[in-house]
Amino acid sequence: MEDTRLAGFLAGRRRAWAGRVVQQECERLRARLREDRGPVADRAALHEELVASVTARCRRLLRPAWTRVLNGTGVVVHTNLGRAGLPAAAADAAREVALRYSDLELDLETGQRGHRGRLVERKAALLAGAGDALVVNNNAAALWLAVRHLAKGGPVLLSRGEIVAIGGSFRLHEIIAETGSALIEVGTTNRTTVDDYRRALVPGAVVLKVHRSNFAMQGFTAEAPLAELAALCAEAGCPLVYDAGSGLLVAPGDLGLPEGESLLADDVATGCTLVTCSGDKLLGGCQAGLILGDAARIAALREHPLRRAVRVDKMTLAALDAVLTAYLDATGLPALPALAALALTTTELAARAESLRRLVAVGLPAGWTAAVVAGVSSVGGGAYSSAELETRLLVFEGPRAELEACHQHLRRQDPALVTRLNQDGLAVDPRTIAEDEMPLVAAAFATAWAAARDGVEHRG
C-alpha cells in the first residue's frame, strides 16, 4: 500500500477496499508459488508482479460493471446480452424516477399511503383483458407466488411434458417444491390429454399448465388445449394457473412470426384462474413478471405475506409503465425495439446488410471477401424455439485462423461486437443492429483488422 504507484492511484479514494484487494492478490500469489514448487523469483520481481496485479484489478473495479455490446447474432431477445433494448421513453422514465422523488406509494388526492404501481397494473390488466394484474420481479416469481397462494401446500398437477428447465437455474419441479406443494405428474412426456388430467384430479389440487418456452416436441404428441383444460377445472372447481411465458400482446403475423404462441388476451379469456408471463420477452419491456386474473384473486395475492419479497422497484415500474403506454398509444405495432427488430422485412434487412458491406469494404484485409447472403435469425428468450426468421447476413470469408482471431477481438472491444462464426464464415445479422450502430460496427471491424496487421508486423 505504500508503493508510490499504488499510493498515487488511491489518492482521494477510500483505502479499506484496496487493502482487501491487496490481501486477496497476496493470497493468490502465495497459492501460485506453493503450486509451482520451483525456484522462487527474487523479491523485487514478486513485488512488481503484485503491484501490477493489484493496480489492474483496482482499475477494473472502478470501471462500470457492464460493457456495451453490439448484437450481431440476430437473436432478438438475447438472454445473455440482456434481452432486447427498451424504448427511449422507458429509459427516460426510469431515469426520471431514479433521480427524483415521486408518488410511488402516496395518494396525492387523499394524502394517504397508496398502492405501489397501481396504475401500471391497471394498464396491464386492460391490455390483457383481465380483471386485475400484479407486477412482481420476474415470471419465475410470478409462477411461484401464484402456485403458493392457490395450492397452499396441496397437490399441483402438471403434465410430464411440461416439467421444463429454463436457463441455468429455473427447474419447474424445484420451483413447485419451494412452494411447499407436492407435484403430481400427469400423462406422459409426449402425450397428455384432458382425460389424463381428469383422472389425476384430487380434492384441493391446483392444475398448472406451462408454455414449454425453449424447446418443441414433434412426432407422436398430444397436448390438452388450454380452453378445454380451463373448462375441466371450472367443472371440477379447482384453480388453473397458466404460465404463458412470453406475454404476446400483438398478433404473431404482425411480427412476421408463424402461429405457435397465443395472445395473452386469449389466454386470459379461456377462464384460467391466474395467467403469468414475462415482461422482457415478446412483451418488449423490462424484467418483470405479470400475474393476471380476476380482481378478487389479485387482491388476495396482494395481501400475501411473501408478496413484498418479490415486488419491483420504482425504476422497473416506470419503465414497464412506458412500455405498456406504448401499446395503449399505438394504432399499429407499438414502437418497441424488440418488436421492430422482429418485424423487419427481408428487403429492409438486405438494405442494412449492403450498407454495412459498403462501410467495411474499404478496410477489408487481403484474402477476405464480404457478401450479403440469405440466412436465419431467431427470436430468443425461450420464445418460438423452433421458428427461423428469414434474414440477410453480411458474411466474411477468409483464412480460418484470421476469422477466428477477428471474432475474438471484436468481442473484447468496447463496445464489444458479438458475431456468428461457423463453417460458412464470420457473419453479422443486421436484424439486431440498430441503424445508428452501423458506424460502430464498421469501426469495430477496422480496429480488429488493424490489430491483426500490427500483430503480424510485430511478430515479423
C-alpha positions as a printed Julia matrix, in Angstrom:
460×3 Matrix{Float64}:
   0.0     0.0     0.0
   2.98    2.31    0.49
   4.29    1.75   -3.03
   4.29    5.17   -4.71
   2.36    3.88   -7.72
  -0.43    2.42   -5.6
  -0.44    5.42   -3.26
  -0.82    7.76   -6.22
  -3.57    5.64   -7.73
  -5.5     5.52   -4.45
  -5.1     9.19   -3.58
  -8.5    10.63   -2.74
 -10.14    7.18   -2.56
 -11.07    5.02    0.41
  -8.2     2.68    1.2
 -10.07   -0.09    3.04
 -11.37   -1.82   -0.09
  -7.98   -1.51   -1.78
  -6.4    -3.15    1.26
  -8.71   -6.12    0.77
  -7.68   -6.33   -2.88
  -4.02   -6.38   -1.8
  -4.75   -9.19    0.68
  -6.58  -11.24   -1.96
  -3.84  -10.75   -4.56
  -1.17  -11.67   -1.99
  -3.06  -14.89   -1.25
  -3.39  -15.64   -4.97
   0.36  -15.13   -5.4
   1.16  -17.34   -2.39
  -1.09  -20.11   -3.75
   0.63  -19.94   -7.12
   4.08  -20.1    -5.54
   3.05  -23.13   -3.47
   1.85  -24.91   -6.61
   4.9   -24.04   -8.74
   7.37  -25.79   -6.4
  10.17  -24.34   -8.5
  12.73  -21.66   -7.82
  11.15  -18.51   -6.4
  11.65  -15.25   -8.27
  13.52  -12.54   -6.45
  11.62  -10.25   -4.11
  11.76   -7.29   -6.48
  10.14   -9.28   -9.29
   7.39  -10.55   -6.98
   6.8    -7.02   -5.71
   6.43   -5.73   -9.28
   4.04   -8.54  -10.15
   1.94   -7.82   -7.07
   1.77   -4.08   -7.73
   0.78   -4.71  -11.35
  -1.98   -7.21  -10.44
  -3.37   -5.01   -7.64
  -3.41   -1.91   -9.85
  -5.05   -3.77  -12.74
  -7.74   -5.21  -10.5
  -8.45   -1.87   -8.83
  -8.84   -0.25  -12.25
 -11.29   -2.97  -13.31
 -13.32   -2.46  -10.14
 -13.59    1.27  -10.8
 -14.97    0.73  -14.29
 -18.7     0.19  -14.95
 -19.78   -3.41  -14.42
 -21.24   -3.72  -17.91
 -19.76   -3.3   -21.37
 -21.94   -2.07  -24.2
 -22.49   -4.82  -26.77
 -23.38   -4.57  -30.45
 -25.54   -7.62  -31.09
 -24.63   -9.08  -34.46
 -26.06  -12.52  -33.7
 -29.59  -11.98  -34.97
 -31.02  -13.31  -31.69
 -33.52  -10.58  -30.84
 -34.37  -11.45  -27.22
 -30.81  -12.5   -26.36
 -30.79  -13.53  -22.7
 -27.01  -13.35  -22.29
 -26.98   -9.85  -23.77
 -29.74   -8.52  -21.5
 -32.72   -9.4   -23.72
 -33.79   -6.56  -26.03
 -33.34   -2.83  -25.5
 -36.05   -0.6   -24.1
 -37.58    2.31  -25.99
 -36.12    5.71  -25.14
 -39.34    6.68  -23.36
 -38.94    3.77  -20.93
 -35.29    4.54  -20.24
 -36.15    8.21  -19.71
 -38.98    7.31  -17.34
 -36.72    5.06  -15.26
 -34.06    7.77  -15.1
 -36.58   10.42  -14.06
 -37.92    8.47  -11.07
 -34.39    7.39  -10.13
 -33.2    10.98   -9.86
 -36.18   12.5    -8.07
 -38.98   11.88   -5.59
 -42.29   10.58   -6.95
 -45.69    9.47   -5.69
 -44.59    5.83   -5.61
 -46.76    4.92   -2.6
 -48.59    8.16   -1.91
 -52.13    9.0    -2.99
 -51.79   12.7    -3.8
 -55.58   13.19   -3.69
 -56.07   11.92   -0.14
 -52.58   12.3     1.27
 -52.77    8.69    2.44
 -50.45    5.83    1.63
 -51.16    4.5    -1.84
 -50.54    1.23   -3.64
 -47.23    0.87   -5.46
 -47.66    0.52   -9.21
 -51.45    0.64   -9.19
 -51.84    2.48  -12.5
 -49.21    0.3   -14.18
 -51.11   -2.82  -13.15
 -54.38   -1.38  -14.4
 -52.81   -0.8   -17.81
 -51.54   -4.39  -17.93
 -54.95   -5.74  -16.96
 -56.68   -3.6   -19.58
 -54.35   -4.73  -22.37
 -54.77   -8.4   -21.44
 -58.49   -8.24  -20.78
 -58.08   -9.31  -17.15
 -59.92   -8.12  -14.08
 -56.67   -7.0   -12.47
 -52.91   -7.57  -12.53
 -49.98   -7.77  -10.15
 -46.38   -6.93  -11.12
 -43.52   -8.85   -9.49
 -39.81   -9.03  -10.28
 -39.85  -11.85  -12.88
 -42.0   -14.65  -14.24
 -40.41  -17.28  -12.0
 -41.53  -15.23   -9.01
 -44.97  -14.76  -10.56
 -45.42  -18.5   -11.04
 -44.06  -19.31   -7.58
 -46.35  -16.79   -5.86
 -49.43  -17.84   -7.85
 -48.96  -21.55   -7.1
 -48.04  -20.99   -3.46
 -51.1   -18.8    -2.92
 -53.59  -21.11   -4.63
 -52.22  -24.53   -3.64
 -51.39  -23.66   -0.03
 -49.21  -26.75    0.19
 -51.7   -29.0    -1.59
 -51.06  -31.08   -4.72
 -50.15  -29.48   -8.06
 -50.97  -31.31  -11.29
 -48.56  -30.81  -14.2
 -48.05  -32.66  -17.47
 -44.86  -34.72  -17.66
 -44.16  -32.98  -20.95
 -44.13  -29.58  -19.23
 -41.69  -30.26  -16.39
 -39.22  -27.92  -18.0
 -35.84  -26.39  -17.25
 -35.21  -22.85  -18.46
 -31.83  -21.17  -18.33
 -29.31  -22.12  -15.7
 -31.46  -22.47  -12.58
 -35.2   -22.49  -13.4
 -36.27  -26.13  -12.99
 -40.02  -26.27  -12.67
 -40.28  -29.23  -10.3
 -37.89  -27.42   -7.94
 -40.0   -24.23   -8.09
 -43.07  -26.26   -7.15
 -41.19  -27.94   -4.31
 -40.24  -24.49   -2.98
 -43.94  -23.57   -2.8
 -44.41  -26.42   -0.31
 -46.62  -28.38   -2.69
 -46.38  -31.95   -3.94
 -46.1   -32.44   -7.7
 -48.48  -34.91   -9.34
 -47.2   -35.79  -12.81
 -49.92  -36.15  -15.43
 -49.89  -38.11  -18.69
 -46.66  -38.98  -20.45
 -43.71  -36.98  -21.74
 -45.06  -36.79  -25.29
 -48.83  -37.16  -24.84
 -51.08  -35.62  -22.2
 -54.83  -35.3   -22.74
 -57.66  -33.63  -20.86
 -58.78  -37.09  -19.72
 -55.36  -37.6   -18.13
 -55.96  -34.5   -16.01
 -59.5   -35.64  -15.18
 -58.25  -38.99  -13.88
 -55.47  -37.34  -11.86
 -57.63  -34.71  -10.12
 -57.81  -34.98   -6.35
 -59.53  -32.71   -3.8
 -57.66  -29.47   -3.15
 -55.49  -29.77   -6.26
 -54.27  -26.92   -8.45
 -53.72  -27.57  -12.14
 -50.65  -25.93  -13.67
 -50.0   -25.62  -17.39
 -46.69  -24.27  -18.67
 -45.59  -22.91  -22.03
 -42.58  -25.05  -22.98
 -40.6   -21.96  -23.9
 -37.22  -23.17  -25.11
 -37.96  -26.47  -26.83
 -40.58  -28.08  -29.07
 -41.9   -31.64  -29.29
 -42.7   -33.24  -32.63
 -43.97  -36.59  -33.8
 -46.45  -38.68  -31.83
 -47.58  -35.97  -29.43
 -50.74  -34.65  -27.82
 -51.39  -31.68  -25.58
 -54.51  -30.63  -23.71
 -55.82  -27.37  -25.23
 -55.88  -24.58  -22.67
 -59.58  -23.81  -23.23
 -60.57  -27.45  -22.64
 -58.41  -27.64  -19.55
 -59.99  -24.44  -18.23
 -63.46  -25.94  -18.78
 -62.46  -29.1   -16.89
 -61.11  -27.06  -13.97
 -64.26  -24.93  -13.87
 -66.38  -28.08  -13.8
 -64.24  -29.63  -11.06
 -63.96  -26.42   -9.05
 -60.16  -26.4    -8.99
 -57.87  -23.47   -9.84
 -55.9   -23.4   -13.1
 -52.63  -21.48  -13.4
 -51.14  -20.94  -16.85
 -47.55  -19.81  -17.35
 -47.85  -18.13  -20.75
 -44.15  -17.37  -20.97
 -43.63  -14.58  -23.47
 -46.55  -12.23  -22.86
 -47.5   -11.69  -26.5
 -49.85   -8.7   -26.91
 -49.79   -8.36  -30.72
 -50.67  -10.91  -33.4
 -47.69  -13.07  -34.42
 -48.31  -12.26  -38.07
 -47.71   -8.57  -37.38
 -44.19   -9.52  -36.29
 -43.51  -11.84  -39.2
 -43.82  -14.81  -36.86
 -45.67  -18.06  -37.53
 -48.6   -19.16  -35.44
 -47.48  -21.03  -32.37
 -47.78  -18.67  -29.42
 -51.13  -17.47  -28.17
 -52.03  -13.9   -27.38
 -52.06  -13.02  -23.7
 -55.64  -11.76  -24.01
 -56.72  -15.12  -25.49
 -55.06  -16.98  -22.61
 -56.91  -14.84  -20.07
 -60.19  -15.25  -21.96
 -60.11  -19.05  -21.6
 -61.04  -18.66  -17.95
 -57.76  -19.55  -16.26
 -57.71  -18.62  -12.6
 -54.34  -16.91  -12.99
 -52.09  -16.31  -16.01
 -48.43  -15.34  -15.65
 -45.89  -14.04  -18.16
 -42.55  -12.28  -18.53
 -42.19   -8.56  -19.14
 -38.94   -8.73  -21.11
 -39.64  -11.26  -23.84
 -42.22  -10.69  -26.58
 -43.96   -8.07  -24.49
 -40.88   -5.97  -25.26
 -40.28   -4.46  -21.85
 -38.05   -4.77  -18.81
 -37.52   -7.69  -16.46
 -40.78   -8.21  -14.61
 -43.42  -10.85  -14.05
 -47.13  -10.24  -14.58
 -49.89  -12.13  -12.8
 -53.31  -11.66  -14.41
 -56.69  -12.77  -13.09
 -59.97  -11.6   -11.63
 -59.92   -8.68   -9.24
 -60.67  -10.75   -6.13
 -57.86  -13.22   -6.77
 -55.33  -10.47   -7.44
 -56.46   -8.55   -4.35
 -55.83  -11.67   -2.26
 -52.4   -12.1    -3.85
 -51.53   -8.52   -2.9
 -52.1    -9.41    0.73
 -49.88  -12.49    0.6
 -47.14  -12.17    3.25
 -44.41  -13.02    0.72
 -45.5   -10.57   -1.97
 -43.15   -7.94   -0.61
 -40.2   -10.28   -1.2
 -40.87  -10.27   -4.96
 -42.06   -6.71   -5.52
 -40.38   -4.43   -8.05
 -38.7    -1.08   -7.55
 -39.78    2.29   -8.89
 -37.42    2.2   -11.89
 -38.86   -1.1   -13.12
 -42.4     0.19  -12.68
 -41.58    3.4   -14.56
 -40.01    1.51  -17.47
 -42.85   -1.01  -17.63
 -45.39    1.81  -17.5
 -43.82    3.46  -20.54
 -43.84    0.16  -22.45
 -47.5    -0.52  -21.65
 -48.37    3.06  -22.58
 -46.75    2.44  -25.98
 -49.31   -0.33  -26.53
 -52.16    1.94  -25.46
 -50.94    4.72  -27.76
 -50.28    2.6   -30.84
 -52.67    2.28  -33.75
 -50.39   -0.35  -35.26
 -47.27   -2.0   -33.96
 -46.01   -0.36  -30.72
 -42.69    1.48  -31.04
 -40.64   -1.07  -29.1
 -37.14   -2.15  -30.24
 -37.75   -5.88  -29.86
 -40.94   -5.81  -31.9
 -39.4    -3.53  -34.51
 -36.47   -5.92  -34.97
 -38.77   -8.9   -35.38
 -40.95   -7.08  -37.9
 -38.11   -6.1   -40.27
 -38.65   -7.35  -43.83
 -36.0    -9.1   -45.91
 -35.91   -6.03  -48.16
 -35.07   -3.81  -45.19
 -32.53   -6.31  -43.88
 -30.84   -6.61  -47.27
 -30.51   -2.83  -47.44
 -28.94   -2.73  -43.96
 -26.53   -5.54  -44.77
 -25.47   -3.88  -48.02
 -25.0    -0.55  -46.25
 -22.72   -2.25  -43.74
 -20.83   -4.05  -46.51
 -20.03   -0.72  -48.15
 -18.86    0.73  -44.83
 -16.38   -2.07  -44.19
 -15.29   -2.75  -47.78
 -12.5    -0.15  -47.8
 -10.61   -1.86  -44.97
 -11.16   -5.48  -45.96
  -7.94   -7.49  -45.37
  -6.18   -9.2   -48.24
  -7.66  -12.61  -48.9
 -11.02  -11.7   -47.35
 -14.39  -11.29  -49.08
 -17.65   -9.81  -47.81
 -21.05  -10.67  -49.28
 -24.72  -10.31  -48.41
 -26.38  -13.73  -48.27
 -29.65  -15.24  -47.09
 -29.75  -16.57  -43.55
 -31.95  -17.02  -40.49
 -32.48  -15.08  -37.27
 -34.12  -16.36  -34.1
 -36.46  -14.82  -31.56
 -34.54  -15.92  -28.46
 -35.58  -15.64  -24.84
 -37.22  -19.05  -24.98
 -39.93  -17.84  -27.38
 -40.66  -19.54  -30.69
 -37.87  -22.02  -30.08
 -38.2   -23.72  -33.47
 -39.03  -20.65  -35.59
 -36.47  -19.43  -38.1
 -36.86  -15.85  -39.31
 -35.59  -15.19  -42.81
 -32.87  -12.56  -42.77
 -29.92  -11.24  -44.76
 -26.41  -11.67  -43.36
 -23.15   -9.92  -44.07
 -20.75  -12.87  -44.28
 -16.96  -12.54  -44.29
 -14.81  -15.3   -45.71
 -11.06  -15.54  -45.33
  -8.3   -17.63  -43.76
  -9.84  -19.56  -40.87
  -7.28  -18.5   -38.29
  -7.82  -14.84  -39.18
 -11.61  -15.21  -38.96
 -11.32  -16.77  -35.51
  -8.91  -14.09  -34.31
 -11.2   -11.33  -35.6
 -14.23  -12.95  -33.95
 -12.44  -12.9   -30.58
 -11.02   -9.4   -30.98
 -14.45   -7.97  -31.83
 -15.86   -9.47  -28.64
 -13.1    -7.95  -26.49
 -13.53   -4.36  -27.66
 -15.56   -1.61  -26.03
 -18.19   -1.53  -27.32
 -17.98   -5.25  -27.95
 -19.32   -6.74  -31.17
 -20.71  -10.26  -30.86
 -20.9   -12.06  -34.2
 -21.55  -15.55  -35.54
 -18.7   -17.82  -36.54
 -19.4   -21.1   -38.33
 -18.25  -23.15  -41.28
 -19.61  -20.53  -43.7
 -17.54  -17.7   -42.24
 -17.89  -14.76  -39.88
 -21.39  -13.29  -40.05
 -23.22  -10.2   -38.82
 -27.02  -10.21  -38.78
 -28.3    -6.62  -39.19
 -31.66   -7.54  -37.64
 -30.21   -6.84  -34.2
 -28.0    -3.91  -35.19
 -29.71   -0.51  -34.96
 -29.23    1.96  -37.81
 -27.18    4.3   -35.63
 -24.93    1.39  -34.61
 -23.76    0.65  -38.17
 -20.76    3.04  -37.98
 -19.77    1.46  -34.65
 -19.83   -2.0   -36.25
 -17.65   -0.77  -39.11
 -15.25    0.85  -36.63
 -15.06   -2.37  -34.62
 -14.01   -4.33  -37.7
 -11.46   -1.66  -38.63
  -9.95   -1.86  -35.14
  -9.84   -5.66  -35.21
  -8.19   -5.71  -38.64
  -5.65   -3.07  -37.6
  -4.77   -5.11  -34.51
  -4.3    -8.19  -36.68
  -2.0    -6.28  -39.03
   0.02   -4.89  -36.12
   0.3    -8.36  -34.68
   1.61   -9.78  -37.94
   4.11   -6.93  -38.32
   5.19   -7.25  -34.67
   5.73  -11.0   -34.97
   7.69  -10.43  -38.2
